[in-house]
Amino acid sequence: MKPIPRKLLIHTVTVVSDIFKGTWGNETSGTRTDISFVRIEPRSELVIDKQNRQVKLSGLMFYDCVNSSPAFKFSESNKIEFHGNAYNIAFIKELYDASKLHHLEIGLAL
């Protein structure tokens, strides 16, 4: 299967990782990584997360394993910043071609 064409991966996002809650409930973030050549599609639907809670999705991010850069290991504790909004990661779907990881679909919730 061919990679997602780069001309479709028109967005750049910032991934915020190493998020810590302070004593007063304030969030402190450590590492910020810009990821280029991704695609954000608006989405409005309810999904069930790993903790069996209903989450309202606001978007879906496509990360291609060939064309998106840099290589990044996403986790559900990361936040995604895009167009002034900070999204929580609701789920990460790994989609494979015949032999290897092809792309990730990452559910985003406000």
DADALIN-V909451 format. One line per field, one symbol per residue. psi: psi as a letter, one per 30 degrees, with the letter a starting at -180 (. if undefined). burial: I if it has 16 or more other C-alpha atoms within 10 Angstrom, else O. A space follows every 10 residues. Layout:
# DADALIN-V909451
psi: ???
burial: ???
This chain:
# DADALIN-V909451
psi: kllkkfffif lklkkjlhkk klfggkkkkd kkkkklhlkk kkkjlklkaf ghkkkjkflk kkjkfefkll kkjllfflkk kkhgkjkkje ljkkklaffl kelkkjkkk.
burial: OOOIOOOOIO IIIIIIIOOO OOOOOOOOOO OOOOIIIIII OOOOOOOOOO OOOOIIIIII IIIIIIIIOO OOOOOOOIII IOOOOIIIII IIOOOOOOOO OIIIIIIIIO
